Amino acid sequence: MGSTMKDWPDWWKWELEFTSHLEKRMEDRDFTELDLRAMLERAESYRPSVVEERWMVSTRHRGAEWAVIVEPDSTAQLLIVVTAYPVKG
């Protein structure tokens, strides 16, 4: 069970930084930076990811459930977007 938008952490409002891995996945999975920003705008919840210090954000894109993996960098105050993928039922 994830948290609701009203209790999201401070890092949620930080500037985004995209990894090269994400940029490759954007091409493979046919979504753009604008699509990704829109997904994050309508994010529904977040929870810890399987990798320590990363978070899984639940959202929707083109009517389907998606997960966006982010890693806050508190030193630089950047929210690093690691990857995004459709969630299979």
BAKETOR-772128 format. One line per field, with one value per residue (C-alpha): residue number from 1; residue in three letters; x, y, z. Coordinates in nm, 2 decimals. Layout:
% BAKETOR-772128
num <- (NUM;...)
residu <- (ALA;...)
xx <- (X;...)
yy <- (Y;...)
zz <- (Z;...)
***
This chain:
% BAKETOR-772128
num <- (1;2;3;4;5;6;7;8;9;10;11;12;13;14;15;16;17;18;19;20;21;22;23;24;25;26;27;28;29;30;31;32;33;34;35;36;37;38;39;40;41;42;43;44;45;46;47;48;49;50;51;52;53;54;55;56;57;58;59;60;61;62;63;64;65;66;67;68;69;70;71;72;73;74;75;76;77;78;79;80;81;82;83;84;85;86;87;88;89)
residu <- (MET;GLY;SER;THR;MET;LYS;ASP;TRP;PRO;ASP;TRP;TRP;LYS;TRP;GLU;LEU;GLU;PHE;THR;SER;HIS;LEU;GLU;LYS;ARG;MET;GLU;ASP;ARG;ASP;PHE;THR;GLU;LEU;ASP;LEU;ARG;ALA;MET;LEU;GLU;ARG;ALA;GLU;SER;TYR;ARG;PRO;SER;VAL;VAL;GLU;GLU;ARG;TRP;MET;VAL;SER;THR;ARG;HIS;ARG;GLY;ALA;GLU;TRP;ALA;VAL;ILE;VAL;GLU;PRO;ASP;SER;THR;ALA;GLN;LEU;LEU;ILE;VAL;VAL;THR;ALA;TYR;PRO;VAL;LYS;GLY)
xx <- (0.00;0.14;0.10;-0.15;-0.05;-0.11;0.17;0.43;0.79;0.97;1.17;0.85;0.88;1.25;1.37;1.38;1.69;1.67;1.91;2.05;1.87;1.54;1.61;1.66;1.34;1.15;1.24;1.17;0.84;0.72;0.68;0.82;0.95;0.62;0.43;0.66;0.60;0.22;0.24;0.42;0.16;-0.12;0.07;-0.16;0.08;0.44;0.61;0.97;1.12;1.31;1.63;1.72;1.67;1.45;1.07;0.81;0.55;0.21;0.05;-0.14;-0.05;-0.28;-0.54;-0.29;-0.11;0.25;0.53;0.80;1.11;1.27;1.57;1.59;1.94;1.92;2.27;2.18;1.81;1.72;1.47;1.64;1.40;1.55;1.30;0.92;0.73;0.37;0.25;0.13;-0.20)
yy <- (0.00;0.34;0.69;0.94;1.26;1.48;1.32;1.31;1.40;1.72;1.55;1.52;1.89;1.88;1.93;1.61;1.45;1.16;0.87;0.74;0.42;0.61;0.78;0.44;0.30;0.61;0.51;0.14;0.20;0.48;0.77;1.12;1.35;1.53;1.20;1.12;1.46;1.42;1.07;1.22;1.50;1.24;1.01;0.82;0.68;0.58;0.32;0.19;0.01;-0.31;-0.11;0.08;0.46;0.42;0.47;0.32;0.58;0.44;0.63;0.59;0.65;0.59;0.42;0.17;0.14;0.24;0.25;0.52;0.45;0.75;0.81;1.13;1.30;1.51;1.66;1.80;1.83;1.64;1.37;1.12;0.93;0.59;0.41;0.39;0.09;-0.04;-0.26;-0.60;-0.71)
zz <- (0.00;-0.10;0.03;-0.10;-0.27;0.04;0.23;-0.04;0.06;-0.02;-0.30;-0.50;-0.60;-0.69;-1.05;-1.25;-1.40;-1.65;-1.66;-1.99;-1.91;-1.89;-2.23;-2.39;-2.23;-2.36;-2.71;-2.66;-2.48;-2.71;-2.46;-2.45;-2.18;-2.19;-2.15;-1.85;-1.69;-1.74;-1.58;-1.27;-1.26;-1.22;-1.00;-0.76;-0.49;-0.42;-0.22;-0.16;-0.46;-0.43;-0.46;-0.15;-0.17;-0.48;-0.50;-0.72;-0.83;-0.95;-1.24;-1.56;-1.93;-2.23;-2.00;-1.86;-1.52;-1.52;-1.27;-1.26;-1.06;-0.90;-0.68;-0.48;-0.46;-0.15;-0.20;-0.54;-0.46;-0.78;-0.84;-1.07;-1.29;-1.34;-1.55;-1.64;-1.76;-1.80;-1.52;-1.64;-1.49)
***
